Amino acid sequence: MSVEGQSAILVASCPDRVGITRAVSSFIYDYGAGITQSDQFSESGTERFFMRYEFQGFTQALPDIESMREAFRPVAEAFEMNWALHDALVKPRVLLAVSRIGHCLNDLLYRWQNGDLAVTVVGVVSNHQELRSSVEWHGLPFHYLPISKETRRQQENSIVRLVEDENVDLMVLARYMQILSPDLCQQLEGRVINIHHSFLPSFKGAKPYHQAHQRGVKLIGATAHYVTSDLDEGPIIEQDVHRISHSMSSQEVVRVGSDIECRVLARAVKWHCEHRVLLSGHRTVVFN
């Protein structure tokens, strides 16, 4: 790729100490790039430092992203960084998964097609056929992978092959109503986002909106989080709530909840794909 107009995103975390931002800024400056956005956060308790830099305009001394990665490695090692350097012009490759309920899927596809999500959607996986026509209308491959207790391992192996064949960076469970096995969670660690139709950690299990309606709650919400082998316990990326009234039926509460799910999941996917989410144990640091 030509250097002219090239831009990059650096994300890193490390033990907090003096001189980190100076070292990183000097590195970027020394190679003729200009910082267009910077975010930093020092986390009390863990004494870790988190950062995200966007910069562009490299000199010919570093003709591509891989060269810049190699040049930055001594800086990263000096500060014991967990880090990644991304080409900002490369769109992450995303695989969507859904079962029968299509509102989150349809919302993501709309945002993708109108440019709100800078990703490459490689296809949709489903264990049911109901949404095939909608997916194919968008010009995307629809991968029908039915699942049963007896075929779970085979079905998940098919998902892994698809992820590998399509070089998938992120899998999004857009109301995919199947629990991923611990093995699959481990293989795709940090690369699967789920939308939970509740404001975790409350009203877990089936029909959370109906539970909320029966309990007379005044706020309902949704949670987007990374998937781990601990069901619905993965690091939370984004949440939102909406005030409801005693006069609303359970069906009205479901409709409100569906809208919350769409916008929470979309924000989580967008932030992940813009490399704005950094893990800190069971928590996330989100530079939004």
C-alpha angles and dihedrals in degrees: 000000000000116000093225109101093001117148134187142193122219120195124180146156128197144148108301114254142139119284103029099117092041092054093048095044091048091051092053092046094048091060095050099255127136124222111236098176135008133182129180135179131183110204116214115217096029094046090219128143123218127194143174124191129184115196140160145185106064121192123240088262087082108036097180146010094266091056090051091050091055092046092050095048096089090053091050092048092049090058097035092241131183096211149156133194116207133192101239091208094060112091115219114246111240132195117197124209126197141161120198104314110082110182097099092042093049092048093051092047091050092050090047094051095048092048100252090119113051095207140110110240106209097186148300129271121204139170089210135051101224097099098041096104092049092050094046090048086064089054095249131133114256113211111199108201110168116199138205135164090266096046101039095107092047092047093050091047087056090053091051091050090050091050090050096043093049095040089235116196097185137018116203121202099211095185093320098167099207129098112236116230119249089249093056092044089054094047092051098035112161091007102083125077122190131193112220115202093225140060097259135259091032137077096013123181130032124359099002093174091055089049089051092048092050091050092050096235119178097208129047127182150167135233131212113200144157114267119246134166088264102084112246091345099103123123110291117237103177141356136181138180139202129203115241134189135231087240094065120100121229089254091056090049089052091053092050090047092051091056091051091050092053097053095040093051093045092053092048093050092046094050093046092050091048088053093243097131121084124181122234105180107288091347134073133222108213120193098197 
